[in-house]
Amino acid sequence: MELNELMSAFAEKLGIEGIAVENGTCSLTIDDIPMEFTESPDGLAVVGVAVIGEPPPEKREAFYEMLLEANTQVYGTQGIALSKLPDTGEIALIGGLPFKDLEIKEFCKCLDEFVSKAEEWRETVENFRPAAEEAAVRDEEAAQFIKFGGNGPGFISV
């Protein structure tokens, strides 16, 4: 089966009209998540890329550590990789799917799972940002507390 046929069936299942594969690529937005599905050079697989957010400005090390652990342990990605896109710096979920021997139903099921994982990780990325910002504020408040007479050096409590 051809990728164009499979993507059309997937789009129909989602209620999206006018989806087409041009030059081996299909771009669409599902639940406000930009996605691109590209046919591999050998024409045997499709690679999906879903842009799920931006890294937080604070606590980046902890953020990237979380992503690396998810990739390494595969607990939260089910074999789909989390990555930082080199051209934009955005975080993306990336996965490949051999499609030549798949029936439409199985192809759609796999893409549904990809979309679900993208939605889960978008939420994780979005929720990490406020948590990181709150932690940065707490760190700054703690530093100021110690600097200006909190339970730090030079403070005597009675």
N, CA, C and O atoms as a GROMACS GRO file, in nm:
protein
  632
    1MET      N    1   0.084  -0.117   0.000
    1MET     CA    2   0.000   0.000   0.000
    1MET      C    3   0.090   0.125   0.000
    1MET      O    4   0.198   0.123   0.059
    2GLU      N    5   0.047   0.229  -0.064
    2GLU     CA    6   0.124   0.352  -0.073
    2GLU      C    7   0.096   0.444   0.046
    2GLU      O    8  -0.012   0.440   0.106
    3LEU      N    9   0.196   0.524   0.080
    3LEU     CA   10   0.182   0.616   0.193
    3LEU      C   11   0.066   0.714   0.174
    3LEU      O   12  -0.005   0.745   0.269
    4ASN      N   13   0.047   0.761   0.054
    4ASN     CA   14  -0.062   0.855   0.026
    4ASN      C   15  -0.197   0.794   0.063
    4ASN      O   16  -0.281   0.859   0.125
    5GLU      N   17  -0.217   0.669   0.026
    5GLU     CA   18  -0.341   0.597   0.059
    5GLU      C   19  -0.359   0.584   0.209
    5GLU      O   20  -0.467   0.608   0.263
    6LEU      N   21  -0.251   0.544   0.276
    6LEU     CA   22  -0.256   0.524   0.420
    6LEU      C   23  -0.282   0.654   0.495
    6LEU      O   24  -0.363   0.658   0.588
    7MET      N   25  -0.213   0.761   0.455
    7MET     CA   26  -0.233   0.890   0.521
    7MET      C   27  -0.373   0.943   0.495
    7MET      O   28  -0.434   1.004   0.584
    8SER      N   29  -0.425   0.922   0.377
    8SER     CA   30  -0.562   0.964   0.347
    8SER      C   31  -0.662   0.891   0.436
    8SER      O   32  -0.757   0.952   0.485
    9ALA      N   33  -0.640   0.762   0.456
    9ALA     CA   34  -0.728   0.683   0.544
    9ALA      C   35  -0.719   0.733   0.687
    9ALA      O   36  -0.820   0.741   0.757
   10PHE      N   37  -0.598   0.766   0.732
   10PHE     CA   38  -0.579   0.818   0.868
   10PHE      C   39  -0.650   0.953   0.883
   10PHE      O   40  -0.718   0.977   0.982
   11ALA      N   41  -0.633   1.040   0.785
   11ALA     CA   42  -0.698   1.172   0.789
   11ALA      C   43  -0.849   1.158   0.790
   11ALA      O   44  -0.919   1.230   0.862
   12GLU      N   45  -0.899   1.065   0.710
   12GLU     CA   46  -1.045   1.041   0.706
   12GLU      C   47  -1.094   0.995   0.842
   12GLU      O   48  -1.199   1.040   0.890
   13LYS      N   49  -1.018   0.906   0.906
   13LYS     CA   50  -1.054   0.856   1.038
   13LYS      C   51  -1.062   0.970   1.138
   13LYS      O   52  -1.148   0.970   1.227
   14LEU      N   53  -0.972   1.070   1.124
   14LEU     CA   54  -0.971   1.184   1.214
   14LEU      C   55  -1.071   1.292   1.175
   14LEU      O   56  -1.095   1.386   1.251
   15GLY      N   57  -1.129   1.278   1.057
   15GLY     CA   58  -1.223   1.379   1.010
   15GLY      C   59  -1.155   1.500   0.948
   15GLY      O   60  -1.212   1.609   0.945
   16ILE      N   61  -1.033   1.480   0.899
   16ILE     CA   62  -0.958   1.587   0.835
   16ILE      C   63  -0.964   1.565   0.685
   16ILE      O   64  -0.937   1.456   0.636
   17GLU      N   65  -0.999   1.670   0.612
   17GLU     CA   66  -1.008   1.659   0.466
   17GLU      C   67  -0.889   1.726   0.400
   17GLU      O   68  -0.826   1.815   0.457
   18GLY      N   69  -0.860   1.682   0.280
   18GLY     CA   70  -0.760   1.748   0.199
   18GLY      C   71  -0.616   1.716   0.236
   18GLY      O   72  -0.525   1.790   0.199
   19ILE      N   73  -0.593   1.607   0.307
   19ILE     CA   74  -0.457   1.568   0.341
   19ILE      C   75  -0.398   1.492   0.223
   19ILE      O   76  -0.460   1.400   0.169
   20ALA      N   77  -0.279   1.531   0.185
   20ALA     CA   78  -0.213   1.464   0.074
   20ALA      C   79  -0.064   1.453   0.103
   20ALA      O   80  -0.007   1.534   0.175
   21VAL      N   81  -0.005   1.352   0.047
   21VAL     CA   82   0.139   1.333   0.058
   21VAL      C   83   0.200   1.392  -0.068
   21VAL      O   84   0.173   1.347  -0.179
   22GLU      N   85   0.284   1.494  -0.049
   22GLU     CA   86   0.351   1.557  -0.162
   22GLU      C   87   0.501   1.540  -0.145
   22GLU      O   88   0.557   1.575  -0.041
   23ASN      N   89   0.565   1.486  -0.246
   23ASN     CA   90   0.710   1.459  -0.241
   23ASN      C   91   0.747   1.376  -0.119
   23ASN      O   92   0.851   1.399  -0.057
   24GLY      N   93   0.663   1.280  -0.084
   24GLY     CA   94   0.690   1.190   0.027
   24GLY      C   95   0.665   1.249   0.164
   24GLY      O   96   0.705   1.189   0.264
   25THR      N   97   0.601   1.365   0.173
   25THR     CA   98   0.579   1.431   0.302
   25THR      C   99   0.433   1.474   0.318
   25THR      O  100   0.369   1.519   0.224
   26CYS      N  101   0.384   1.458   0.441
   26CYS     CA  102   0.249   1.500   0.475
   26CYS      C  103   0.258   1.581   0.604
   26CYS      O  104   0.304   1.530   0.706
   27SER      N  105   0.215   1.706   0.600
   27SER     CA  106   0.216   1.792   0.719
   27SER      C  107   0.074   1.818   0.763
   27SER      O  108  -0.012   1.847   0.680
   28LEU      N  109   0.050   1.809   0.893
   28LEU     CA  110  -0.081   1.838   0.948
   28LEU      C  111  -0.070   1.877   1.092
   28LEU      O  112   0.034   1.856   1.155
   29THR      N  113  -0.175   1.934   1.146
   29THR     CA  114  -0.181   1.971   1.287
   29THR      C  115  -0.295   1.894   1.350
   29THR      O  116  -0.409   1.898   1.304
   30ILE      N  117  -0.262   1.822   1.458
   30ILE     CA  118  -0.361   1.744   1.530
   30ILE      C  119  -0.360   1.791   1.674
   30ILE      O  120  -0.256   1.788   1.740
   31ASP      N  121  -0.475   1.836   1.724
   31ASP     CA  122  -0.486   1.888   1.860
   31ASP      C  123  -0.380   1.995   1.888
   31ASP      O  124  -0.315   1.993   1.992
   32ASP      N  125  -0.363   2.086   1.795
   32ASP     CA  126  -0.267   2.196   1.805
   32ASP      C  127  -0.121   2.151   1.808
   32ASP      O  128  -0.034   2.227   1.848
   33ILE      N  129  -0.094   2.029   1.768
   33ILE     CA  130   0.043   1.979   1.761
   33ILE      C  131   0.082   1.967   1.614
   33ILE      O  132   0.024   1.887   1.541
   34PRO      N  133   0.181   2.047   1.570
   34PRO     CA  134   0.226   2.034   1.432
   34PRO      C  135   0.299   1.900   1.413
   34PRO      O  136   0.387   1.864   1.491
   35MET      N  137   0.261   1.829   1.310
   35MET     CA  138   0.320   1.698   1.280
   35MET      C  139   0.357   1.690   1.134
   35MET      O  140   0.294   1.750   1.047
   36GLU      N  141   0.463   1.614   1.110
   36GLU     CA  142   0.503   1.590   0.973
   36GLU      C  143   0.536   1.441   0.961
   36GLU      O  144   0.607   1.384   1.043
   37PHE      N  145   0.482   1.380   0.857
   37PHE     CA  146   0.508   1.240   0.829
   37PHE      C  147   0.580   1.234   0.695
   37PHE      O  148   0.529   1.281   0.594
   38THR      N  149   0.700   1.175   0.696
   38THR     CA  150   0.784   1.172   0.577
   38THR      C  151   0.819   1.027   0.543
   38THR      O  152   0.855   0.948   0.630
   39GLU      N  153   0.809   0.996   0.417
   39GLU     CA  154   0.847   0.863   0.370
   39GLU      C  155   0.998   0.850   0.373
   39GLU      O  156   1.070   0.941   0.333
   40SER      N  157   1.046   0.736   0.421
   40SER     CA  158   1.190   0.713   0.425
   40SER      C  159   1.245   0.705   0.283
   40SER      O  160   1.170   0.677   0.189
   41PRO      N  161   1.375   0.730   0.266
   41PRO     CA  162   1.433   0.728   0.131
   41PRO      C  163   1.410   0.595   0.056
   41PRO      O  164   1.398   0.594  -0.066
   42ASP      N  165   1.405   0.485   0.130
   42ASP     CA  166   1.382   0.355   0.064
   42ASP      C  167   1.234   0.328   0.037
   42ASP      O  168   1.201   0.228  -0.027
   43GLY      N  169   1.146   0.415   0.086
   43GLY     CA  170   1.002   0.401   0.062
   43GLY      C  171   0.936   0.290   0.141
   43GLY      O  172   0.825   0.249   0.108
   44LEU      N  173   1.003   0.241   0.246
   44LEU     CA  174   0.948   0.130   0.323
   44LEU      C  175   0.892   0.170   0.459
   44LEU      O  176   0.825   0.091   0.525
   45ALA      N  177   0.920   0.293   0.501
   45ALA     CA  178   0.876   0.337   0.633
   45ALA      C  179   0.833   0.482   0.627
   45ALA      O  180   0.865   0.555   0.533
   46VAL      N  181   0.760   0.521   0.729
   46VAL     CA  182   0.722   0.662   0.746
   46VAL      C  183   0.783   0.708   0.878
   46VAL      O  184   0.780   0.636   0.978
   47VAL      N  185   0.838   0.829   0.878
   47VAL     CA  186   0.896   0.887   0.999
   47VAL      C  187   0.804   1.001   1.041
   47VAL      O  188   0.776   1.093   0.963
   48GLY      N  189   0.757   0.994   1.165
   48GLY     CA  190   0.670   1.098   1.220
   48GLY      C  191   0.747   1.190   1.312
   48GLY      O  192   0.826   1.144   1.395
   49VAL      N  193   0.724   1.319   1.298
   49VAL     CA  194   0.784   1.420   1.386
   49VAL      C  195   0.671   1.507   1.438
   49VAL      O  196   0.597   1.568   1.361
   50ALA      N  197   0.658   1.512   1.571
   50ALA     CA  198   0.556   1.595   1.634
   50ALA      C  199   0.626   1.696   1.724
   50ALA      O  200   0.698   1.658   1.816
   51VAL      N  201   0.606   1.825   1.698
   51VAL     CA  202   0.666   1.930   1.779
   51VAL      C  203   0.581   1.948   1.904
   51VAL      O  204   0.464   1.988   1.896
   52ILE      N  205   0.640   1.919   2.021
   52ILE     CA  206   0.561   1.916   2.144
   52ILE      C  207   0.589   2.031   2.240
   52ILE      O  208   0.524   2.040   2.344
   53GLY      N  209   0.682   2.119   2.207
   53GLY     CA  210   0.703   2.235   2.293
   53GLY      C  211   0.845   2.285   2.290
   53GLY      O  212   0.928   2.242   2.210
   54GLU      N  213   0.871   2.378   2.381
   54GLU     CA  214   1.004   2.436   2.394
   54GLU      C  215   1.059   2.405   2.531
   54GLU      O  216   0.983   2.390   2.627
   55PRO      N  217   1.191   2.394   2.542
   55PRO     CA  218   1.248   2.370   2.674
   55PRO      C  219   1.225   2.491   2.764
   55PRO      O  220   1.222   2.604   2.715
   56PRO      N  221   1.209   2.468   2.893
   56PRO     CA  222   1.186   2.581   2.983
   56PRO      C  223   1.312   2.666   2.995
   56PRO      O  224   1.423   2.615   2.979
   57PRO      N  225   1.297   2.795   3.024
   57PRO     CA  226   1.415   2.881   3.038
   57PRO      C  227   1.495   2.849   3.164
   57PRO      O  228   1.616   2.873   3.169
   58GLU      N  229   1.430   2.796   3.265
   58GLU     CA  230   1.497   2.761   3.390
   58GLU      C  231   1.501   2.609   3.404
   58GLU      O  232   1.420   2.538   3.344
   59LYS      N  233   1.593   2.561   3.482
   59LYS     CA  234   1.604   2.418   3.513
   59LYS      C  235   1.620   2.332   3.388
   59LYS      O  236   1.566   2.222   3.380
   60ARG      N  237   1.695   2.383   3.290
   60ARG     CA  238   1.713   2.310   3.165
   60ARG      C  239   1.783   2.176   3.187
   60ARG      O  240   1.748   2.075   3.125
   61GLU      N  241   1.881   2.175   3.275
   61GLU     CA  242   1.953   2.050   3.299
   61GLU      C  243   1.857   1.941   3.349
   61GLU      O  244   1.863   1.828   3.302
   62ALA      N  245   1.771   1.975   3.441
   62ALA     CA  246   1.673   1.878   3.493
   62ALA      C  247   1.575   1.837   3.383
   62ALA      O  248   1.534   1.722   3.375
   63PHE      N  249   1.539   1.933   3.298
   63PHE     CA  250   1.447   1.904   3.188
   63PHE      C  251   1.509   1.804   3.090
   63PHE      O  252   1.446   1.703   3.055
   64TYR      N  253   1.631   1.832   3.048
   64TYR     CA  254   1.696   1.742   2.952
   64TYR      C  255   1.728   1.607   3.016
   64TYR      O  256   1.729   1.504   2.947
   65GLU      N  257   1.756   1.607   3.145
   65GLU     CA  258   1.778   1.481   3.215
   65GLU      C  259   1.652   1.395   3.211
   65GLU      O  260   1.658   1.274   3.191
   66MET      N  261   1.536   1.460   3.231
   66MET     CA  262   1.409   1.388   3.226
   66MET      C  263   1.388   1.327   3.086
   66MET      O  264   1.347   1.212   3.074
   67LEU      N  265   1.417   1.406   2.982
   67LEU     CA  266   1.400   1.356   2.844
   67LEU      C  267   1.495   1.240   2.816
   67LEU      O  268   1.455   1.140   2.755
   68LEU      N  269   1.620   1.252   2.859
   68LEU     CA  270   1.717   1.145   2.836
   68LEU      C  271   1.676   1.017   2.908
   68LEU      O  272   1.689   0.907   2.854
   69GLU      N  273   1.628   1.032   3.032
   69GLU     CA  274   1.584   0.914   3.106
   69GLU      C  275   1.466   0.847   3.036
   69GLU      O  276   1.459   0.725   3.028
   70ALA      N  277   1.374   0.927   2.986
   70ALA     CA  278   1.259   0.870   2.915
   70ALA      C  279   1.306   0.796   2.790
   70ALA      O  280   1.255   0.688   2.760
   71ASN      N  281   1.402   0.852   2.717
   71ASN     CA  282   1.454   0.784   2.598
   71ASN      C  283   1.528   0.657   2.635
   71ASN      O  284   1.512   0.553   2.571
   72THR      N  285   1.610   0.665   2.740
   72THR     CA  286   1.693   0.551   2.779
   72THR      C  287   1.610   0.436   2.833
   72THR      O  288   1.631   0.320   2.796
   73GLN      N  289   1.518   0.468   2.919
   73GLN     CA  290   1.440   0.363   2.984
   73GLN      C  291   1.317   0.324   2.903
   73GLN      O  292   1.254   0.222   2.932
   74VAL      N  293   1.282   0.401   2.805
   74VAL     CA  294   1.168   0.377   2.717
   74VAL      C  295   1.037   0.366   2.794
   74VAL      O  296   0.937   0.320   2.740
   75TYR      N  297   1.036   0.408   2.923
   75TYR     CA  298   0.913   0.397   3.001
   75TYR      C  299   0.805   0.492   2.955
   75TYR      O  300   0.686   0.461   2.964
   76GLY      N  301   0.843   0.606   2.906
   76GLY     CA  302   0.741   0.703   2.870
   76GLY      C  303   0.730   0.727   2.721
   76GLY      O  304   0.645   0.806   2.677
   77THR      N  305   0.814   0.661   2.643
   77THR     CA  306   0.811   0.690   2.500
   77THR      C  307   0.769   0.570   2.416
   77THR      O  308   0.734   0.587   2.299
   78GLN      N  309   0.772   0.453   2.473
   78GLN     CA  310   0.737   0.330   2.400
   78GLN      C  311   0.816   0.319   2.271
   78GLN      O  312   0.763   0.281   2.166
   79GLY      N  313   0.947   0.351   2.279
   79GLY     CA  314   1.035   0.335   2.165
   79GLY      C  315   1.040   0.454   2.071
   79GLY      O  316   1.118   0.454   1.975
   80ILE      N  317   0.960   0.555   2.096
   80ILE     CA  318   0.963   0.677   2.016
   80ILE      C  319   1.062   0.770   2.085
   80ILE      O  320   1.064   0.779   2.208
   81ALA      N  321   1.145   0.840   2.009
   81ALA     CA  322   1.251   0.922   2.067
   81ALA      C  323   1.206   1.066   2.091
   81ALA      O  324   1.133   1.124   2.011
   82LEU      N  325   1.252   1.121   2.201
   82LEU     CA  326   1.237   1.263   2.229
   82LEU      C  327   1.366   1.330   2.186
   82LEU      O  328   1.475   1.278   2.210
   83SER      N  329   1.355   1.445   2.122
   83SER     CA  330   1.473   1.510   2.069
   83SER      C  331   1.456   1.661   2.068
   83SER      O  332   1.345   1.714   2.076
   84LYS      N  333   1.568   1.729   2.058
   84LYS     CA  334   1.569   1.874   2.039
   84LYS      C  335   1.597   1.897   1.891
   84LYS      O  336   1.699   1.852   1.839
   85LEU      N  337   1.507   1.968   1.824
   85LEU     CA  338   1.526   1.995   1.682
   85LEU      C  339   1.640   2.094   1.664
   85LEU      O  340   1.639   2.201   1.725
   86PRO      N  341   1.739   2.060   1.582
   86PRO     CA  342   1.856   2.146   1.570
   86PRO      C  343   1.828   2.284   1.510
   86PRO      O  344   1.894   2.382   1.546
   87ASP      N  345   1.731   2.294   1.422
   87ASP     CA  346   1.706   2.423   1.356
   87ASP      C  347   1.622   2.519   1.439
   87ASP      O  348   1.637   2.641   1.424
   88THR      N  349   1.535   2.469   1.527
   88THR     CA  350   1.447   2.558   1.604
   88THR      C  351   1.470   2.551   1.755
   88THR      O  352   1.431   2.643   1.827
   89GLY      N  353   1.532   2.444   1.804
   89GLY     CA  354   1.550   2.425   1.947
   89GLY      C  355   1.427   2.368   2.016
   89GLY      O  356   1.428   2.346   2.137
   90GLU      N  357   1.320   2.345   1.939
   90GLU     CA  358   1.197   2.289   1.997
   90GLU      C  359   1.217   2.141   2.029
   90GLU      O  360   1.305   2.074   1.974
   91ILE      N  361   1.133   2.092   2.118
   91ILE     CA  362   1.135   1.951   2.155
   91ILE      C  363   1.035   1.877   2.067
   91ILE      O  364   0.923   1.923   2.045
   92ALA      N  365   1.078   1.763   2.016
   92ALA     CA  366   0.992   1.686   1.926
   92ALA      C  367   0.993   1.539   1.966
   92ALA      O  368   1.088   1.488   2.026
   93LEU      N  369   0.885   1.474   1.932
   93LEU     CA  370   0.872   1.330   1.945
   93LEU      C  371   0.892   1.275   1.804
   93LEU      O  372   0.826   1.320   1.711
   94ILE      N  373   0.982   1.179   1.788
   94ILE     CA  374   1.017   1.129   1.656
   94ILE      C  375   1.013   0.977   1.656
   94ILE      O  376   1.069   0.913   1.745
   95GLY      N  377   0.945   0.920   1.557
   95GLY     CA  378   0.937   0.775   1.548
   95GLY      C  379   0.920   0.728   1.406
   95GLY      O  380   0.868   0.799   1.320
   96GLY      N  381   0.965   0.606   1.381
   96GLY     CA  382   0.952   0.547   1.248
   96GLY      C  383   0.858   0.427   1.251
   96GLY      O  384   0.846   0.358   1.352
   97LEU      N  385   0.794   0.405   1.138
   97LEU     CA  386   0.699   0.294   1.126
   97LEU      C  387   0.710   0.233   0.987
   97LEU      O  388   0.677   0.298   0.888
   98PRO      N  389   0.757   0.106   0.978
   98PRO     CA  390   0.754   0.039   0.848
   98PRO      C  391   0.608   0.022   0.807
   98PRO      O  392   0.526  -0.024   0.887
   99PHE      N  393   0.574   0.058   0.685
   99PHE     CA  394   0.433   0.056   0.647
   99PHE      C  395   0.401  -0.031   0.527
   99PHE      O  396   0.283  -0.051   0.497
  100LYS      N  397   0.497  -0.083   0.458
  100LYS     CA  398   0.469  -0.154   0.334
  100LYS      C  399   0.378  -0.275   0.352
  100LYS      O  400   0.295  -0.303   0.265
  101ASP      N  401   0.391  -0.346   0.463
  101ASP     CA  402   0.308  -0.466   0.483
  101ASP      C  403   0.192  -0.442   0.580
  101ASP      O  404   0.127  -0.537   0.622
  102LEU      N  405   0.168  -0.317   0.616
  102LEU     CA  406   0.060  -0.288   0.711
  102LEU      C  407  -0.072  -0.265   0.640
  102LEU      O  408  -0.079  -0.206   0.533
  103GLU      N  409  -0.175  -0.315   0.703
  103GLU     CA  410  -0.310  -0.285   0.657
  103GLU      C  411  -0.348  -0.147   0.710
  103GLU      O  412  -0.288  -0.097   0.804
  104ILE      N  413  -0.446  -0.087   0.648
  104ILE     CA  414  -0.490   0.047   0.687
  104ILE      C  415  -0.524   0.054   0.836
  104ILE      O  416  -0.484   0.148   0.905
  105LYS      N  417  -0.596  -0.044   0.885
  105LYS     CA  418  -0.640  -0.045   1.025
  105LYS      C  419  -0.519  -0.042   1.119
  105LYS      O  420  -0.517   0.034   1.216
  106GLU      N  421  -0.420  -0.125   1.092
  106GLU     CA  422  -0.300  -0.131   1.176
  106GLU      C  423  -0.218  -0.002   1.166
  106GLU      O  424  -0.168   0.047   1.266
  107PHE      N  425  -0.206   0.054   1.046
  107PHE     CA  426  -0.135   0.180   1.025
  107PHE      C  427  -0.201   0.291   1.105
  107PHE      O  428  -0.133   0.367   1.174
  108CYS      N  429  -0.333   0.301   1.097
  108CYS     CA  430  -0.407   0.404   1.170
  108CYS      C  431  -0.391   0.386   1.321
  108CYS      O  432  -0.379   0.484   1.394
  109LYS      N  433  -0.391   0.262   1.368
  109LYS     CA  434  -0.374   0.234   1.510
  109LYS      C  435  -0.236   0.284   1.556
  109LYS      O  436  -0.224   0.346   1.662
  110CYS      N  437  -0.132   0.256   1.478
  110CYS     CA  438   0.003   0.300   1.513
  110CYS      C  439   0.014   0.452   1.514
  110CYS      O  440   0.076   0.508   1.603
  111LEU      N  441  -0.046   0.518   1.416
  111LEU     CA  442  -0.043   0.664   1.414
  111LEU      C  443  -0.125   0.723   1.528
  111LEU      O  444  -0.087   0.826   1.584
  112ASP      N  445  -0.236   0.659   1.564
  112ASP     CA  446  -0.313   0.702   1.680
  112ASP      C  447  -0.227   0.698   1.806
  112ASP      O  448  -0.229   0.791   1.887
  113GLU      N  449  -0.150   0.591   1.822
  113GLU     CA  450  -0.062   0.578   1.938
  113GLU      C  451   0.045   0.686   1.937
  113GLU      O  452   0.079   0.741   2.042
  114PHE      N  453   0.099   0.718   1.818
  114PHE     CA  454   0.198   0.825   1.806
  114PHE      C  455   0.136   0.959   1.848
  114PHE      O  456   0.198   1.034   1.924
  115VAL      N  457   0.017   0.987   1.800
  115VAL     CA  458  -0.052   1.111   1.835
  115VAL      C  459  -0.078   1.116   1.986
  115VAL      O  460  -0.059   1.220   2.049
  116SER      N  461  -0.121   1.004   2.044
  116SER     CA  462  -0.147   1.000   2.189
  116SER      C  463  -0.019   1.028   2.268
  116SER      O  464  -0.022   1.102   2.366
  117LYS      N  465   0.092   0.968   2.226
  117LYS     CA  466   0.220   0.992   2.294
  117LYS      C  467   0.261   1.138   2.279
  117LYS      O  468   0.312   1.198   2.374
  118ALA      N  469   0.238   1.196   2.163
  118ALA     CA  470   0.270   1.337   2.141
  118ALA      C  471   0.188   1.426   2.235
  118ALA      O  472   0.240   1.522   2.292
  119GLU      N  473   0.060   1.393   2.251
  119GLU     CA  474  -0.026   1.470   2.341
  119GLU      C  475   0.022   1.458   2.486
  119GLU      O  476   0.025   1.557   2.559
  120GLU      N  477   0.058   1.336   2.527
  120GLU     CA  478   0.107   1.314   2.664
  120GLU      C  479   0.235   1.394   2.689
  120GLU      O  480   0.249   1.459   2.792
  121TRP      N  481   0.328   1.388   2.593
  121TRP     CA  482   0.455   1.456   2.612
  121TRP      C  483   0.441   1.608   2.599
  121TRP      O  484   0.514   1.682   2.665
  122ARG      N  485   0.348   1.654   2.517
  122ARG     CA  486   0.325   1.799   2.511
  122ARG      C  487   0.280   1.848   2.649
  122ARG      O  488   0.327   1.951   2.697
  123GLU      N  489   0.190   1.773   2.712
  123GLU     CA  490   0.144   1.808   2.846
  123GLU      C  491   0.258   1.805   2.947
  123GLU      O  492   0.268   1.893   3.033
  124THR      N  493   0.344   1.704   2.938
  124THR     CA  494   0.459   1.694   3.028
  124THR      C  495   0.551   1.814   3.011
  124THR      O  496   0.597   1.873   3.109
  125VAL      N  497   0.578   1.851   2.886
  125VAL     CA  498   0.665   1.965   2.859
  125VAL      C  499   0.600   2.095   2.908
  125VAL      O  500   0.665   2.177   2.972
  126GLU      N  501   0.472   2.112   2.881
  126GLU     CA  502   0.401   2.233   2.926
  126GLU      C  503   0.398   2.242   3.078
  126GLU      O  504   0.413   2.351   3.133
  127ASN      N  505   0.378   2.130   3.146
  127ASN     CA  506   0.372   2.130   3.293
  127ASN      C  507   0.509   2.145   3.357
  127ASN      O  508   0.520   2.191   3.471
  128PHE      N  509   0.614   2.106   3.286
  128PHE     CA  510   0.749   2.119   3.339
  128PHE      C  511   0.787   2.266   3.351
  128PHE      O  512   0.856   2.305   3.446
  129ARG      N  513   0.743   2.348   3.256
  129ARG     CA  514   0.779   2.490   3.255
  129ARG      C  515   0.735   2.562   3.383
  129ARG      O  516   0.819   2.624   3.447
  130PRO      N  517   0.606   2.557   3.423
  130PRO     CA  518   0.567   2.625   3.547
  130PRO      C  519   0.640   2.568   3.669
  130PRO      O  520   0.678   2.643   3.759
  131ALA      N  521   0.658   2.436   3.671
  131ALA     CA  522   0.728   2.375   3.784
  131ALA      C  523   0.872   2.426   3.790
  131ALA      O  524   0.924   2.455   3.898
  132ALA      N  525   0.937   2.438   3.673
  132ALA     CA  526   1.074   2.488   3.670
  132ALA      C  527   1.079   2.635   3.711
  132ALA      O  528   1.170   2.676   3.784
  133GLU      N  529   0.984   2.713   3.666
  133GLU     CA  530   0.980   2.855   3.702
  133GLU      C  531   0.955   2.873   3.851
  133GLU      O  532   1.017   2.958   3.915
  134GLU      N  533   0.864   2.792   3.907
  134GLU     CA  534   0.838   2.799   4.052
  134GLU      C  535   0.962   2.760   4.130
  134GLU      O  536   0.995   2.823   4.231
  135ALA      N  537   1.032   2.656   4.085
  135ALA     CA  538   1.154   2.611   4.152
  135ALA      C  539   1.261   2.720   4.145
  135ALA      O  540   1.334   2.740   4.243
  136ALA      N  541   1.272   2.789   4.032
  136ALA     CA  542   1.370   2.897   4.018
  136ALA      C  543   1.339   3.010   4.115
  136ALA      O  544   1.430   3.067   4.175
  137VAL      N  545   1.211   3.044   4.130
  137VAL     CA  546   1.171   3.149   4.224
  137VAL      C  547   1.205   3.105   4.366
  137VAL      O  548   1.258   3.183   4.445
  138ARG      N  549   1.173   2.979   4.400
  138ARG     CA  550   1.204   2.929   4.534
  138ARG      C  551   1.356   2.933   4.559
  138ARG      O  552   1.400   2.970   4.667
  139ASP      N  553   1.435   2.894   4.458
  139ASP     CA  554   1.581   2.897   4.472
  139ASP      C  555   1.629   3.040   4.497
  139ASP      O  556   1.714   3.063   4.582
  140GLU      N  557   1.574   3.134   4.422
  140GLU     CA  558   1.613   3.275   4.438
  140GLU      C  559   1.570   3.328   4.574
  140GLU      O  560   1.646   3.399   4.640
  141GLU      N  561   1.448   3.293   4.617
  141GLU     CA  562   1.401   3.337   4.748
  141GLU      C  563   1.488   3.279   4.859
  141GLU      O  564   1.519   3.348   4.956
  142ALA      N  565   1.526   3.153   4.844
  142ALA     CA  566   1.612   3.090   4.944
  142ALA      C  567   1.748   3.158   4.948
  142ALA      O  568   1.803   3.181   5.056
  143ALA      N  569   1.803   3.191   4.832
  143ALA     CA  570   1.932   3.259   4.826
  143ALA      C  571   1.922   3.397   4.892
  143ALA      O  572   2.013   3.437   4.965
  144GLN      N  573   1.813   3.468   4.867
  144GLN     CA  574   1.795   3.601   4.927
  144GLN      C  575   1.775   3.589   5.079
  144GLN      O  576   1.826   3.672   5.155
  145PHE      N  577   1.704   3.487   5.121
  145PHE     CA  578   1.680   3.466   5.264
  145PHE      C  579   1.812   3.444   5.336
  145PHE      O  580   1.836   3.503   5.442
  146ILE      N  581   1.897   3.360   5.279
  146ILE     CA  582   2.027   3.334   5.341
  146ILE      C  583   2.114   3.459   5.336
  146ILE      O  584   2.180   3.493   5.435
  147LYS      N  585   2.114   3.528   5.224
  147LYS     CA  586   2.197   3.648   5.205
  147LYS      C  587   2.158   3.759   5.303
  147LYS      O  588   2.245   3.828   5.355
  148PHE      N  589   2.029   3.775   5.327
  148PHE     CA  590   1.983   3.887   5.410
  148PHE      C  591   1.941   3.844   5.550
  148PHE      O  592   1.849   3.903   5.607
  149GLY      N  593   2.006   3.745   5.606
  149GLY     CA  594   1.985   3.717   5.747
  149GLY      C  595   1.900   3.598   5.779
  149GLY      O  596   1.856   3.583   5.893
  150GLY      N  597   1.875   3.513   5.682
  150GLY     CA  598   1.802   3.390   5.712
  150GLY      C  599   1.892   3.298   5.793
  150GLY      O  600   1.988   3.345   5.854
  151ASN      N  601   1.863   3.175   5.796
  151ASN     CA  602   1.940   3.081   5.877
  151ASN      C  603   2.078   3.053   5.817
  151ASN      O  604   2.125   2.939   5.820
  152GLY      N  605   2.140   3.153   5.766
  152GLY     CA  606   2.271   3.137   5.706
  152GLY      C  607   2.380   3.183   5.799
  152GLY      O  608   2.355   3.212   5.916
  153PRO      N  609   2.501   3.191   5.748
  153PRO     CA  610   2.617   3.232   5.830
  153PRO      C  611   2.593   3.370   5.891
  153PRO      O  612   2.539   3.460   5.827
  154GLY      N  613   2.634   3.385   6.014
  154GLY     CA  614   2.624   3.513   6.080
  154GLY      C  615   2.489   3.538   6.148
  154GLY      O  616   2.474   3.638   6.217
  155PHE      N  617   2.395   3.452   6.130
  155PHE     CA  618   2.263   3.472   6.191
  155PHE      C  619   2.261   3.398   6.323
  155PHE      O  620   2.295   3.280   6.330
  156ILE      N  621   2.220   3.468   6.425
  156ILE     CA  622   2.212   3.406   6.557
  156ILE      C  623   2.065   3.405   6.597
  156ILE      O  624   1.999   3.510   6.600
  157SER      N  625   2.015   3.289   6.627
  157SER     CA  626   1.875   3.281   6.672
  157SER      C  627   1.874   3.263   6.821
  157SER      O  628   1.962   3.198   6.878
  158VAL      N  629   1.775   3.321   6.883
  158VAL     CA  630   1.765   3.315   7.029
  158VAL      C  631   1.652   3.224   7.068
  158VAL      O  632   1.627   3.204   7.186
   0.00000   0.00000   0.00000
